[in-house]
Amino acid sequence: MKIKIGLYLGCHPNEGGAFQYSLSILEAVNSLPKQMFESVICYTDKAWLEYLTKRKHVVFVPLDFFPSISARLWRHSRLPISWWQFISKYFNPITKALIKEHCNLWIFPSQEDWGYLAKVPSLVAIHDLMHRYERRFPEVSAHLKYYRREHHYRNICKWSKGILVDSVTGEKQVIESYSVNEKKIYILPFIAPSYVFTVKKNLDIKKKYKLPNKFIFYPAQFWEHKNHINLIKSIALLREEVPDLNLVLVGAKKNGYKSLIRLITKCQLRESIHFLGYVSNDDIVEIYRKARGMIFPSFFGPTNIPPLEAFALKCPVALADVYGAKEQAGDAALYFNPHSVKEIARCIKRLWIDDALCKKLIHKGTELLKERNQENFNQEFMSILNKILTIDYSYK
């Protein structure tokens, strides 16, 4: 009898890392031996359809008002999850859809709460616990966000059959935060999403976005933890030393965008900083290709996907030395203290002027990705399935 695997795709394609990790998991599910496994994909947003064209068994459950608000009200009530699991199977469309498939295991790659709100055997990703390690940032602490995240991750750890993390650092953080048995945690590192290797070159990308001929690239939304403030200060510090320096930023113009504009105006950098707004994944690929280098000063980890995208697209990288950054990128990147404007500026200058260094970093990044590829990811995923489906532990 075949083992049945379910994959729940609950994020939207514009959700960055969660979407890209979900894509990698989708490809890994598609690669499972057909003689051993059957699979079903449950998706909540029709934007996923273009990635499911080859799939025969898919289930669409729109994440509309009723399933969303009913689950949200229950979470806020703080009533036992076990009560919800029992009751919701009679009225909630998502719970009903997941249970109906009778899967041996459901995978939730975007750390979704349906991994515990539905009473199904689940393997749930935990991408970061930065609300614990970087609580000073309002996006993970303000307006009861800290307590909601705590409630969420504690329930993932309690109810899931297994937990996916992206690194050894991530594993340690889950264990020390929630006293989880290490045998319940499986490390499946991020890889560069497959589309970065297949997007055709767009010769008009510079014209489309009015890009400067030479620029440093930072792909990130304008959350405070992304550290745009220190990045802009570092550009200001280099203004006289590197007068032709340009920085290109992408992301929706919200969150910390307005305060960033005020700082740029104060520093008289309006001509040097280029805002592109929301950019499609295909266009971001081409921007990487045209960039002199990618700077990534974010305070959050444990690891991130943009450095891997840059490696894949032969774009030299400088990273904030936080959490699992060196575990992920090894000697393929420059590192700096994200609190230090001078260190950020020093790395930017090196990327800007040192051709030999950039060539070396590109080579190192290419070598690193020979091990961090979809084929190896698929094998690691298969190994995790074998462990979680054949071994039953008593967990805390």
BADREN-836919 format. One record per residue (C-alpha): x negated, y negated, z; residue number from 1; residue in three letters. Coordinates in steps of 0.1 Angstrom, whole numbers. Example, Ala and Ser with C-alpha at 12.3 -4.5 7.8 and 13.67 -1.06 7.14 Angstrom:
# BADREN-836919
+-------+-------+-------+-----+-----+
:  east : north :    up :   i :  aa :
+-------+-------+-------+-----+-----+
:  -123 :    45 :    78 :   1 : ala :
:  -137 :    11 :    71 :   2 : ser :
+-------+-------+-------+-----+-----+
***
This chain:
# BADREN-836919
+-------+-------+-------+-----+-----+
:  east : north :    up :   i :  aa :
+-------+-------+-------+-----+-----+
:     0 :     0 :     0 :   1 : met :
:   -14 :   -34 :   -10 :   2 : lys :
:   -22 :   -61 :    16 :   3 : ile :
:     0 :   -92 :    11 :   4 : lys :
:   -17 :  -126 :    16 :   5 : ile :
:     3 :  -159 :    17 :   6 : gly :
:   -13 :  -193 :    11 :   7 : leu :
:     6 :  -224 :    23 :   8 : tyr :
:    -3 :  -256 :     3 :   9 : leu :
:    11 :  -284 :    24 :  10 : gly :
:   -11 :  -313 :    15 :  11 : cys :
:    -9 :  -338 :   -14 :  12 : his :
:   -37 :  -340 :   -41 :  13 : pro :
:   -46 :  -375 :   -29 :  14 : asn :
:   -54 :  -363 :     6 :  15 : glu :
:   -91 :  -359 :    -1 :  16 : gly :
:  -110 :  -332 :    18 :  17 : gly :
:   -79 :  -312 :    28 :  18 : ala :
:   -68 :  -309 :    -8 :  19 : phe :
:  -103 :  -300 :   -20 :  20 : gln :
:  -107 :  -273 :     6 :  21 : tyr :
:   -72 :  -260 :    -3 :  22 : ser :
:   -83 :  -258 :   -39 :  23 : leu :
:  -113 :  -237 :   -30 :  24 : ser :
:   -91 :  -214 :    -9 :  25 : ile :
:   -66 :  -211 :   -38 :  26 : leu :
:   -94 :  -200 :   -61 :  27 : glu :
:  -106 :  -175 :   -35 :  28 : ala :
:   -71 :  -161 :   -32 :  29 : val :
:   -69 :  -158 :   -70 :  30 : asn :
:  -101 :  -138 :   -70 :  31 : ser :
:   -89 :  -111 :   -46 :  32 : leu :
:   -90 :   -76 :   -61 :  33 : pro :
:   -55 :   -70 :   -76 :  34 : lys :
:   -57 :   -33 :   -67 :  35 : gln :
:   -60 :   -41 :   -30 :  36 : met :
:   -41 :   -74 :   -26 :  37 : phe :
:   -10 :   -91 :   -37 :  38 : glu :
:    -5 :  -128 :   -29 :  39 : ser :
:    22 :  -155 :   -27 :  40 : val :
:    17 :  -193 :   -28 :  41 : ile :
:    41 :  -215 :    -9 :  42 : cys :
:    38 :  -252 :   -19 :  43 : tyr :
:    57 :  -283 :    -8 :  44 : thr :
:    47 :  -309 :   -34 :  45 : asp :
:    53 :  -305 :   -71 :  46 : lys :
:    19 :  -322 :   -78 :  47 : ala :
:     5 :  -287 :   -71 :  48 : trp :
:    22 :  -272 :  -102 :  49 : leu :
:    -7 :  -281 :  -125 :  50 : glu :
:   -30 :  -259 :  -103 :  51 : tyr :
:    -5 :  -230 :  -102 :  52 : leu :
:     0 :  -224 :  -139 :  53 : thr :
:   -14 :  -189 :  -138 :  54 : lys :
:     5 :  -179 :  -108 :  55 : arg :
:    35 :  -155 :  -110 :  56 : lys :
:    46 :  -154 :   -74 :  57 : his :
:    51 :  -190 :   -61 :  58 : val :
:    76 :  -204 :   -37 :  59 : val :
:    86 :  -241 :   -37 :  60 : phe :
:    99 :  -255 :    -4 :  61 : val :
:   103 :  -293 :    -6 :  62 : pro :
:    91 :  -310 :    25 :  63 : leu :
:   122 :  -332 :    27 :  64 : asp :
:   138 :  -350 :    57 :  65 : phe :
:   154 :  -321 :    75 :  66 : phe :
:   125 :  -296 :    79 :  67 : pro :
:   101 :  -324 :    87 :  68 : ser :
:   122 :  -343 :   112 :  69 : ile :
:   135 :  -312 :   130 :  70 : ser :
:    99 :  -299 :   136 :  71 : ala :
:    88 :  -334 :   146 :  72 : arg :
:   116 :  -338 :   172 :  73 : leu :
:   107 :  -304 :   186 :  74 : trp :
:    70 :  -313 :   190 :  75 : arg :
:    79 :  -345 :   208 :  76 : his :
:   103 :  -326 :   231 :  77 : ser :
:    74 :  -305 :   245 :  78 : arg :
:    97 :  -275 :   247 :  79 : leu :
:    80 :  -241 :   243 :  80 : pro :
:    68 :  -233 :   208 :  81 : ile :
:    81 :  -197 :   213 :  82 : ser :
:   116 :  -212 :   215 :  83 : trp :
:   112 :  -230 :   182 :  84 : trp :
:    98 :  -199 :   166 :  85 : gln :
:   128 :  -179 :   176 :  86 : phe :
:   155 :  -205 :   167 :  87 : ile :
:   140 :  -220 :   135 :  88 : ser :
:   140 :  -188 :   116 :  89 : lys :
:   177 :  -192 :   113 :  90 : tyr :
:   179 :  -228 :   100 :  91 : phe :
:   145 :  -243 :    90 :  92 : asn :
:   137 :  -237 :    52 :  93 : pro :
:   100 :  -236 :    56 :  94 : ile :
:   100 :  -211 :    85 :  95 : thr :
:   126 :  -189 :    67 :  96 : lys :
:   105 :  -190 :    35 :  97 : ala :
:    73 :  -179 :    53 :  98 : leu :
:    89 :  -151 :    72 :  99 : ile :
:   108 :  -138 :    42 : 100 : lys :
:    76 :  -129 :    24 : 101 : glu :
:    65 :  -104 :    51 : 102 : his :
:    28 :  -112 :    45 : 103 : cys :
:     1 :   -95 :    64 : 104 : asn :
:   -15 :  -129 :    68 : 105 : leu :
:    -6 :  -165 :    60 : 106 : trp :
:   -35 :  -190 :    54 : 107 : ile :
:   -31 :  -227 :    62 : 108 : phe :
:   -62 :  -245 :    48 : 109 : pro :
:   -50 :  -280 :    57 : 110 : ser :
:   -46 :  -274 :    95 : 111 : gln :
:    -8 :  -275 :    91 : 112 : glu :
:    14 :  -270 :   121 : 113 : asp :
:    34 :  -244 :   103 : 114 : trp :
:     6 :  -220 :   112 : 115 : gly :
:    22 :  -219 :   147 : 116 : tyr :
:    57 :  -233 :   142 : 117 : leu :
:    65 :  -202 :   121 : 118 : ala :
:    61 :  -169 :   138 : 119 : lys :
:    38 :  -153 :   112 : 120 : val :
:     2 :  -140 :   114 : 121 : pro :
:   -18 :  -170 :   105 : 122 : ser :
:   -54 :  -181 :    96 : 123 : leu :
:   -55 :  -218 :   102 : 124 : val :
:   -83 :  -243 :    94 : 125 : ala :
:   -95 :  -268 :   119 : 126 : ile :
:  -115 :  -294 :   100 : 127 : his :
:  -124 :  -318 :   128 : 128 : asp :
:  -118 :  -325 :   164 : 129 : leu :
:  -130 :  -361 :   162 : 130 : met :
:  -102 :  -373 :   185 : 131 : his :
:  -123 :  -357 :   212 : 132 : arg :
:  -157 :  -367 :   201 : 133 : tyr :
:  -150 :  -401 :   186 : 134 : glu :
:  -121 :  -413 :   207 : 135 : arg :
:  -130 :  -449 :   203 : 136 : arg :
:  -115 :  -451 :   169 : 137 : phe :
:   -78 :  -460 :   168 : 138 : pro :
:   -69 :  -437 :   139 : 139 : glu :
:   -74 :  -408 :   162 : 140 : val :
:   -64 :  -423 :   196 : 141 : ser :
:   -40 :  -452 :   193 : 142 : ala :
:    -2 :  -448 :   198 : 143 : his :
:    -4 :  -414 :   214 : 144 : leu :
:   -23 :  -400 :   185 : 145 : lys :
:   -49 :  -384 :   208 : 146 : tyr :
:   -22 :  -365 :   227 : 147 : tyr :
:    -4 :  -354 :   195 : 148 : arg :
:   -37 :  -341 :   181 : 149 : arg :
:   -44 :  -323 :   213 : 150 : glu :
:   -10 :  -307 :   213 : 151 : his :
:   -15 :  -297 :   177 : 152 : his :
:   -50 :  -281 :   180 : 153 : tyr :
:   -42 :  -264 :   212 : 154 : arg :
:   -13 :  -246 :   196 : 155 : asn :
:   -34 :  -237 :   166 : 156 : ile :
:   -59 :  -221 :   189 : 157 : cys :
:   -32 :  -204 :   210 : 158 : lys :
:    -9 :  -190 :   182 : 159 : trp :
:   -31 :  -183 :   152 : 160 : ser :
:   -46 :  -149 :   145 : 161 : lys :
:   -78 :  -166 :   133 : 162 : gly :
:   -93 :  -201 :   129 : 163 : ile :
:  -113 :  -214 :   100 : 164 : leu :
:  -141 :  -239 :   105 : 165 : val :
:  -166 :  -255 :    81 : 166 : asp :
:  -198 :  -251 :   101 : 167 : ser :
:  -216 :  -237 :   131 : 168 : val :
:  -212 :  -272 :   147 : 169 : thr :
:  -174 :  -269 :   141 : 170 : gly :
:  -173 :  -235 :   157 : 171 : glu :
:  -191 :  -248 :   188 : 172 : lys :
:  -167 :  -278 :   191 : 173 : gln :
:  -136 :  -255 :   190 : 174 : val :
:  -151 :  -232 :   216 : 175 : ile :
:  -161 :  -260 :   240 : 176 : glu :
:  -129 :  -279 :   235 : 177 : ser :
:  -104 :  -251 :   239 : 178 : tyr :
:  -123 :  -221 :   253 : 179 : ser :
:  -115 :  -200 :   223 : 180 : val :
:  -130 :  -165 :   220 : 181 : asn :
:  -157 :  -168 :   193 : 182 : glu :
:  -145 :  -136 :   177 : 183 : lys :
:  -114 :  -155 :   166 : 184 : lys :
:  -133 :  -182 :   147 : 185 : ile :
:  -146 :  -177 :   111 : 186 : tyr :
:  -170 :  -200 :    94 : 187 : ile :
:  -162 :  -208 :    58 : 188 : leu :
:  -182 :  -239 :    47 : 189 : pro :
:  -170 :  -265 :    23 : 190 : phe :
:  -181 :  -263 :   -13 : 191 : ile :
:  -179 :  -288 :   -41 : 192 : ala :
:  -145 :  -285 :   -57 : 193 : pro :
:  -145 :  -267 :   -90 : 194 : ser :
:  -131 :  -296 :  -110 : 195 : tyr :
:  -162 :  -316 :  -106 : 196 : val :
:  -180 :  -292 :  -129 : 197 : phe :
:  -153 :  -292 :  -156 : 198 : thr :
:  -143 :  -329 :  -159 : 199 : val :
:  -154 :  -342 :  -193 : 200 : lys :
:  -176 :  -372 :  -195 : 201 : lys :
:  -158 :  -405 :  -199 : 202 : asn :
:  -179 :  -430 :  -218 : 203 : leu :
:  -155 :  -458 :  -211 : 204 : asp :
:  -155 :  -455 :  -173 : 205 : ile :
:  -177 :  -486 :  -168 : 206 : lys :
:  -154 :  -506 :  -190 : 207 : lys :
:  -122 :  -493 :  -174 : 208 : lys :
:  -133 :  -503 :  -139 : 209 : tyr :
:  -157 :  -532 :  -149 : 210 : lys :
:  -185 :  -514 :  -131 : 211 : leu :
:  -219 :  -530 :  -128 : 212 : pro :
:  -248 :  -513 :  -147 : 213 : asn :
:  -264 :  -501 :  -115 : 214 : lys :
:  -246 :  -495 :   -82 : 215 : phe :
:  -244 :  -476 :   -49 : 216 : ile :
:  -212 :  -456 :   -44 : 217 : phe :
:  -192 :  -449 :   -12 : 218 : tyr :
:  -160 :  -429 :   -18 : 219 : pro :
:  -139 :  -433 :    14 : 220 : ala :
:  -106 :  -448 :    27 : 221 : gln :
:  -109 :  -479 :    48 : 222 : phe :
:  -105 :  -463 :    82 : 223 : trp :
:  -127 :  -478 :   110 : 224 : glu :
:  -146 :  -445 :   115 : 225 : his :
:  -158 :  -447 :    78 : 226 : lys :
:  -181 :  -474 :    90 : 227 : asn :
:  -177 :  -499 :    61 : 228 : his :
:  -185 :  -527 :    85 : 229 : ile :
:  -221 :  -516 :    92 : 230 : asn :
:  -225 :  -508 :    55 : 231 : leu :
:  -215 :  -543 :    44 : 232 : ile :
:  -239 :  -557 :    71 : 233 : lys :
:  -267 :  -536 :    56 : 234 : ser :
:  -260 :  -550 :    21 : 235 : ile :
:  -261 :  -585 :    35 : 236 : ala :
:  -294 :  -577 :    52 : 237 : leu :
:  -308 :  -567 :    18 : 238 : leu :
:  -294 :  -597 :    -1 : 239 : arg :
:  -327 :  -615 :    -5 : 240 : glu :
:  -349 :  -584 :    -8 : 241 : glu :
:  -328 :  -566 :   -34 : 242 : val :
:  -307 :  -594 :   -50 : 243 : pro :
:  -293 :  -572 :   -78 : 244 : asp :
:  -278 :  -547 :   -53 : 245 : leu :
:  -242 :  -537 :   -60 : 246 : asn :
:  -218 :  -515 :   -40 : 247 : leu :
:  -187 :  -498 :   -54 : 248 : val :
:  -159 :  -488 :   -31 : 249 : leu :
:  -127 :  -468 :   -37 : 250 : val :
:   -96 :  -463 :   -16 : 251 : gly :
:   -61 :  -477 :   -10 : 252 : ala :
:   -62 :  -513 :     2 : 253 : lys :
:   -49 :  -507 :    37 : 254 : lys :
:   -61 :  -498 :    72 : 255 : asn :
:   -93 :  -518 :    77 : 256 : gly :
:   -93 :  -533 :    42 : 257 : tyr :
:   -84 :  -569 :    52 : 258 : lys :
:  -110 :  -572 :    80 : 259 : ser :
:  -136 :  -559 :    55 : 260 : leu :
:  -127 :  -586 :    30 : 261 : ile :
:  -131 :  -612 :    57 : 262 : arg :
:  -166 :  -599 :    65 : 263 : leu :
:  -176 :  -598 :    29 : 264 : ile :
:  -164 :  -634 :    24 : 265 : thr :
:  -183 :  -644 :    55 : 266 : lys :
:  -215 :  -628 :    42 : 267 : cys :
:  -210 :  -643 :     8 : 268 : gln :
:  -210 :  -609 :    -9 : 269 : leu :
:  -179 :  -611 :   -31 : 270 : arg :
:  -200 :  -607 :   -63 : 271 : glu :
:  -219 :  -577 :   -50 : 272 : ser :
:  -190 :  -556 :   -36 : 273 : ile :
:  -166 :  -540 :   -61 : 274 : his :
:  -133 :  -526 :   -50 : 275 : phe :
:  -116 :  -502 :   -74 : 276 : leu :
:   -85 :  -492 :   -53 : 277 : gly :
:   -71 :  -458 :   -58 : 278 : tyr :
:   -90 :  -437 :   -83 : 279 : val :
:   -81 :  -403 :   -97 : 280 : ser :
:  -103 :  -373 :   -90 : 281 : asn :
:  -113 :  -372 :  -127 : 282 : asp :
:  -125 :  -408 :  -126 : 283 : asp :
:  -143 :  -404 :   -93 : 284 : ile :
:  -163 :  -376 :  -109 : 285 : val :
:  -175 :  -400 :  -136 : 286 : glu :
:  -183 :  -427 :  -111 : 287 : ile :
:  -206 :  -403 :   -93 : 288 : tyr :
:  -223 :  -396 :  -126 : 289 : arg :
:  -229 :  -433 :  -132 : 290 : lys :
:  -240 :  -442 :   -96 : 291 : ala :
:  -275 :  -448 :   -86 : 292 : arg :
:  -268 :  -430 :   -53 : 293 : gly :
:  -241 :  -422 :   -28 : 294 : met :
:  -241 :  -436 :     7 : 295 : ile :
:  -220 :  -419 :    34 : 296 : phe :
:  -221 :  -438 :    68 : 297 : pro :
:  -190 :  -421 :    83 : 298 : ser :
:  -191 :  -414 :   121 : 299 : phe :
:  -169 :  -383 :   116 : 300 : phe :
:  -179 :  -347 :   109 : 301 : gly :
:  -187 :  -319 :   115 : 302 : pro :
:  -194 :  -319 :    77 : 303 : thr :
:  -179 :  -336 :    47 : 304 : asn :
:  -171 :  -328 :    10 : 305 : ile :
:  -184 :  -360 :    -7 : 306 : pro :
:  -221 :  -351 :    -2 : 307 : pro :
:  -215 :  -318 :   -20 : 308 : leu :
:  -196 :  -336 :   -48 : 309 : glu :
:  -226 :  -359 :   -52 : 310 : ala :
:  -251 :  -329 :   -53 : 311 : phe :
:  -230 :  -313 :   -80 : 312 : ala :
:  -230 :  -345 :  -101 : 313 : leu :
:  -267 :  -352 :   -97 : 314 : lys :
:  -262 :  -383 :   -75 : 315 : cys :
:  -288 :  -389 :   -48 : 316 : pro :
:  -274 :  -390 :   -13 : 317 : val :
:  -280 :  -408 :    20 : 318 : ala :
:  -260 :  -395 :    50 : 319 : leu :
:  -252 :  -406 :    86 : 320 : ala :
:  -271 :  -382 :   109 : 321 : asp :
:  -241 :  -370 :   129 : 322 : val :
:  -228 :  -336 :   140 : 323 : tyr :
:  -233 :  -310 :   113 : 324 : gly :
:  -247 :  -333 :    85 : 325 : ala :
:  -282 :  -317 :    85 : 326 : lys :
:  -266 :  -283 :    88 : 327 : glu :
:  -247 :  -290 :    56 : 328 : gln :
:  -272 :  -310 :    35 : 329 : ala :
:  -306 :  -298 :    48 : 330 : gly :
:  -335 :  -317 :    30 : 331 : asp :
:  -313 :  -327 :     1 : 332 : ala :
:  -304 :  -361 :    16 : 333 : ala :
:  -318 :  -391 :    34 : 334 : leu :
:  -305 :  -396 :    69 : 335 : tyr :
:  -298 :  -426 :    91 : 336 : phe :
:  -283 :  -436 :   124 : 337 : asn :
:  -249 :  -449 :   115 : 338 : pro :
:  -250 :  -474 :   143 : 339 : his :
:  -282 :  -490 :   129 : 340 : ser :
:  -277 :  -516 :   102 : 341 : val :
:  -314 :  -516 :    96 : 342 : lys :
:  -316 :  -478 :    90 : 343 : glu :
:  -287 :  -479 :    66 : 344 : ile :
:  -303 :  -508 :    47 : 345 : ala :
:  -336 :  -489 :    46 : 346 : arg :
:  -320 :  -458 :    30 : 347 : cys :
:  -301 :  -479 :     5 : 348 : ile :
:  -333 :  -497 :    -6 : 349 : lys :
:  -351 :  -464 :   -10 : 350 : arg :
:  -323 :  -451 :   -32 : 351 : leu :
:  -323 :  -483 :   -52 : 352 : trp :
:  -360 :  -487 :   -60 : 353 : ile :
:  -376 :  -452 :   -57 : 354 : asp :
:  -371 :  -432 :   -89 : 355 : asp :
:  -393 :  -403 :   -78 : 356 : ala :
:  -373 :  -400 :   -45 : 357 : leu :
:  -340 :  -399 :   -64 : 358 : cys :
:  -353 :  -373 :   -88 : 359 : lys :
:  -365 :  -352 :   -58 : 360 : lys :
:  -331 :  -355 :   -40 : 361 : leu :
:  -312 :  -345 :   -71 : 362 : ile :
:  -334 :  -314 :   -75 : 363 : his :
:  -329 :  -305 :   -38 : 364 : lys :
:  -291 :  -310 :   -41 : 365 : gly :
:  -289 :  -288 :   -72 : 366 : thr :
:  -309 :  -260 :   -54 : 367 : glu :
:  -287 :  -262 :   -24 : 368 : leu :
:  -255 :  -257 :   -45 : 369 : leu :
:  -269 :  -225 :   -59 : 370 : lys :
:  -259 :  -209 :   -26 : 371 : glu :
:  -229 :  -231 :   -19 : 372 : arg :
:  -208 :  -221 :   -49 : 373 : asn :
:  -173 :  -208 :   -55 : 374 : gln :
:  -185 :  -172 :   -61 : 375 : glu :
:  -202 :  -170 :   -27 : 376 : asn :
:  -172 :  -188 :   -11 : 377 : phe :
:  -149 :  -161 :   -25 : 378 : asn :
:  -171 :  -134 :   -11 : 379 : gln :
:  -172 :  -150 :    23 : 380 : glu :
:  -135 :  -154 :    22 : 381 : phe :
:  -130 :  -117 :    13 : 382 : met :
:  -153 :  -108 :    42 : 383 : ser :
:  -132 :  -129 :    66 : 384 : ile :
:  -100 :  -112 :    54 : 385 : leu :
:  -115 :   -78 :    60 : 386 : asn :
:  -125 :   -87 :    95 : 387 : lys :
:   -92 :  -103 :   105 : 388 : ile :
:   -70 :   -77 :    90 : 389 : leu :
:   -88 :   -47 :   104 : 390 : thr :
:   -98 :   -58 :   138 : 391 : ile :
:   -74 :   -68 :   166 : 392 : asp :
:   -88 :   -87 :   196 : 393 : tyr :
:   -73 :  -100 :   228 : 394 : ser :
:   -77 :  -137 :   227 : 395 : tyr :
:   -75 :  -164 :   253 : 396 : lys :
+-------+-------+-------+-----+-----+
***
